Structures are given as structure tokens and as C-alpha cells.
């Protein structure tokens, strides 16, 4: 077997140094965690929405605090089909 295994070929000294520099920067690590959380959330919502309690992920609910309430009416002056003076 050749000197060094798969791990030593993947983690070269340059990559080890880069990882040390990256992980020494606390804000970079926090940013990575936030990005990974967003990616995980997007994957869960896309492929397994029931894991976070979404029963109908592709329906828009206009009032989250009271989902059984009817949608609010749009004022006539704000609608596009009403002629303006």
C-alpha cells in the first residue's frame, strides 16, 4: 500500500492550514452554520415538510395567527379593475 491513505491525500498540509484559518474565525463558522441551517430547512420543506409540521406546504395562509379566518378584503381603491378618477 502506498504511503498515506485516502485521508492524507484529501487533507493535504495546505488544506489543513486553510481549515485551521477558517475555524479560527468565529464569524465565519457562525456564517457557515447559518447557511447550512438554511440549506437544511430548504431541503426539509422541499422533500419532507411534515417533519417541521407543514401539512399543506404549497398553500398560502394569509393570516398565520388565525388560519381559519377568511382572507381580508382588498379595498376598491387598491384593486386594478376599478377605474381611477
C-alpha positions in Angstrom: 0.0 0.0 0.0 1.2 3.5 -0.8 2.4 5.8 1.9 -0.5 7.7 3.4 -4.1 6.7 2.9 -7.1 8.5 1.5 -7.2 10.8 4.4 -3.7 12.1 3.9 -4.4 12.7 0.2 -7.6 14.6 0.9 -6.2 16.6 3.9 -3.0 18.0 2.4 -1.0 20.4 4.6 -2.4 23.3 2.6 -5.9 22.2 3.2 -5.3 21.6 6.9 -3.9 25.2 7.2 -6.9 26.6 5.3 -9.3 24.7 7.7 -7.4 26.0 10.7 -7.6 29.6 9.5 -11.3 29.2 8.7 -12.2 27.6 12.0 -10.2 30.2 13.9 -12.5 32.9 12.6 -15.6 32.7 14.8 -17.8 34.8 12.5 -17.0 32.6 9.5 -18.0 29.5 11.5 -21.3 31.1 12.6 -22.0 32.1 9.0 -21.3 28.6 7.8 -23.7 27.2 10.4 -26.4 29.7 9.4 -26.0 28.9 5.7 -26.1 25.1 6.5 -29.3 25.7 8.6 -31.0 27.5 5.6 -30.0 24.7 3.2 -31.2 22.0 5.6 -34.5 23.9 6.1 -35.0 24.3 2.3 -34.3 20.6 1.8 -36.8 19.6 4.6 -39.5 21.9 3.2 -38.9 20.6 -0.3 -38.8 16.9 0.4 -40.2 16.2 3.9 -42.4 19.1 5.1 -44.2 17.0 7.6 -41.0 16.9 9.7 -41.5 20.5 10.7 -45.3 20.4 10.9 -46.3 21.7 7.5 -49.5 19.9 6.4 -50.0 21.8 3.2 -46.7 23.4 2.2 -47.8 24.8 -1.1 -50.9 26.7 0.2 -50.6 30.4 1.2 -52.2 31.2 4.5 -52.9 34.9 4.7 -53.3 35.1 8.5 -50.9 32.8 10.4 -52.3 33.8 13.8 -55.8 32.8 12.8 -55.6 30.4 9.8 -59.4 29.7 9.9 -60.3 33.4 9.3 -61.3 34.5 5.8 -58.8 36.5 3.7 -59.0 40.2 4.2 -60.9 42.2 1.5 -58.9 44.4 -0.7 -60.2 48.0 -0.8 -61.8 49.0 -4.0 -59.4 51.9 -4.4 -56.4 49.5 -4.4 -57.7 47.0 -7.0 -56.6 47.2 -10.6 -60.1 46.6 -12.1 -61.6 49.7 -10.5 -61.2 52.8 -12.7 -59.5 55.7 -11.0 -60.7 59.3 -11.4 
